[in-house]
């Protein structure tokens, strides 16, 4: 009889163990049911998050593409304006060349009639300077502006 208390204690602890094991299994089963029930929702939320991320990336890409198109348009406009400016500069250069040629013709004709005229000689020198100088017609005209006014009068 000495073990009677021990046997009842073991029986009680075994019953308690089985009881706790049953509660644990029920808890696991309940958690599994909750997991199975929530898994489609989790997948749906995951898909929504991926779709939102894809949409954000697409929006960013679309925004960047629109920005690139706008910048390309600005570059095209700038190139067009540069081409127009270059055409205007070329037209001005052609006018300068034509004017220089006309001055050279007039001065050579006048110098043929009066070869000793110092003003015509200086004008021919300035025309030659304008034709060969790196600065073009402007440098020659600048030198012409430095001449005294009395030398140009007969």
C-alpha positions as CSV (number, residue, x, y, z in Angstrom):
1,X,0.0,0.0,0.0
2,X,2.8,2.1,0.1
3,X,2.6,2.6,-3.6
4,X,-1.1,3.2,-3.6
5,X,-0.6,6.9,-3.3
6,X,2.1,6.8,-5.9
7,X,-0.1,4.9,-8.3
8,X,-2.9,7.4,-7.9
9,X,-0.5,10.2,-8.3
10,X,0.9,8.7,-11.5
11,X,-2.6,8.0,-12.7
12,X,-3.6,11.6,-12.0
13,X,-0.4,13.0,-13.7
14,X,-1.0,10.7,-16.7
15,X,-4.6,11.9,-17.0
16,X,-3.4,15.5,-16.6
17,X,-0.7,14.8,-19.2
18,X,-3.2,13.4,-21.6
19,X,-5.6,16.2,-20.8
20,X,-2.8,18.8,-21.5
21,X,-1.7,16.9,-24.6
22,X,-5.3,17.0,-25.8
23,X,-5.6,20.7,-25.2
24,X,-2.3,21.2,-27.0
25,X,-3.4,19.2,-29.9
26,X,-6.7,21.1,-30.0
27,X,-4.7,24.3,-29.9
28,X,-2.5,23.1,-32.8
29,X,-5.6,22.0,-34.7
30,X,-7.2,25.4,-34.1
31,X,-4.1,27.3,-35.1
32,X,-3.9,25.1,-38.3
33,X,-7.5,25.9,-39.1
34,X,-6.9,29.6,-38.6
35,X,-3.8,29.4,-40.8
36,X,-5.7,27.5,-43.5
37,X,-8.5,30.0,-43.3
38,X,-6.2,33.0,-43.4
39,X,-3.8,31.7,-46.1
40,X,-6.0,32.8,-49.0
41,X,-6.4,36.2,-47.5
42,X,-2.6,36.4,-47.0
43,X,-2.1,35.4,-50.7
44,X,-4.6,37.9,-51.8
45,X,-2.9,40.7,-49.8
46,X,0.5,39.6,-51.1
47,X,-0.8,39.8,-54.7
48,X,-2.4,43.2,-54.0
49,X,0.9,44.4,-52.6
50,X,2.8,43.1,-55.6
51,X,0.3,44.6,-58.0
52,X,0.5,48.0,-56.2
53,X,4.3,47.8,-56.4
54,X,4.1,46.9,-60.1
55,X,1.7,49.8,-60.6
56,X,4.1,52.2,-58.8
57,X,7.0,51.0,-60.9
58,X,4.9,51.4,-64.1
59,X,3.9,54.9,-63.0
60,X,7.5,55.7,-62.3
61,X,8.5,54.3,-65.7
62,X,5.7,56.2,-67.4
63,X,6.7,59.4,-65.6
64,X,10.3,58.9,-66.6
65,X,9.3,58.2,-70.2
66,X,7.2,61.4,-70.3
67,X,10.1,63.3,-68.9
68,X,12.5,61.8,-71.4
69,X,10.2,62.7,-74.3
70,X,9.8,66.3,-72.9
71,X,13.6,66.6,-72.7
72,X,14.1,65.2,-76.2
73,X,11.6,67.7,-77.4
74,X,13.5,70.5,-75.7
75,X,16.8,69.2,-77.3
76,X,15.1,69.1,-80.7
77,X,13.9,72.7,-80.2
78,X,17.3,73.8,-79.1
79,X,18.9,72.1,-82.1
80,X,16.4,73.8,-84.4
81,X,17.1,77.2,-82.8
82,X,20.9,76.6,-83.1
83,X,20.5,75.7,-86.7
84,X,18.5,78.8,-87.3
85,X,21.1,80.9,-85.5
86,X,23.8,79.3,-87.5
87,X,21.9,80.1,-90.7
88,X,21.6,83.7,-89.6
89,X,25.3,83.9,-88.8
90,X,26.1,82.4,-92.2
91,X,23.9,85.0,-93.9
92,X,25.6,87.8,-92.0
93,X,29.0,86.4,-93.0
94,X,27.9,86.2,-96.6
95,X,26.7,89.8,-96.4
96,X,30.1,90.8,-95.0
97,X,31.9,89.0,-97.7
98,X,29.7,90.6,-100.4
99,X,30.2,94.0,-98.8
100,X,33.9,93.5,-98.6
101,X,34.1,92.4,-102.3
102,X,32.0,95.5,-103.3
103,X,34.4,97.8,-101.3
104,X,37.4,96.1,-102.9
105,X,35.9,96.6,-106.4
106,X,35.1,100.3,-105.8
107,X,38.4,101.0,-104.1
108,X,40.4,99.3,-106.9
109,X,38.5,101.2,-109.6
110,X,39.1,104.5,-107.7
111,X,42.8,103.6,-107.2
112,X,43.2,102.8,-110.8
113,X,42.2,106.4,-111.6
114,X,44.2,107.9,-108.8
115,X,47.0,105.5,-107.7
116,X,48.7,108.1,-105.4
117,X,45.7,108.8,-103.2
118,X,46.8,107.9,-99.7
119,X,43.2,107.5,-98.5
120,X,42.6,104.9,-101.2
121,X,45.9,103.2,-100.4
122,X,44.9,103.0,-96.7
123,X,41.4,101.8,-97.7
124,X,42.9,99.0,-99.7
125,X,45.2,98.1,-96.8
126,X,42.2,98.0,-94.5
127,X,40.2,95.9,-97.0
128,X,43.1,93.5,-97.2
129,X,43.3,93.4,-93.4
130,X,39.6,92.7,-93.2
131,X,39.9,89.9,-95.8
132,X,42.8,88.2,-94.1
133,X,42.4,89.0,-90.4
134,X,41.2,86.3,-87.9
135,X,38.6,88.7,-86.6
136,X,37.0,89.3,-90.0
137,X,35.5,92.6,-91.2
138,X,35.0,93.9,-87.6
139,X,38.8,94.3,-86.9
140,X,39.3,96.2,-90.1
141,X,36.4,98.5,-89.4
142,X,37.8,99.1,-85.9
143,X,41.1,100.2,-87.4
144,X,39.2,102.4,-89.8
145,X,37.4,104.1,-86.9
146,X,40.8,105.0,-85.4
147,X,41.7,107.1,-88.5
148,X,41.5,110.8,-88.1
149,X,38.5,112.3,-89.8
150,X,40.6,115.0,-91.7
151,X,42.4,112.3,-93.7
152,X,39.3,111.1,-95.4
153,X,38.4,114.6,-96.7
154,X,40.0,115.8,-100.0
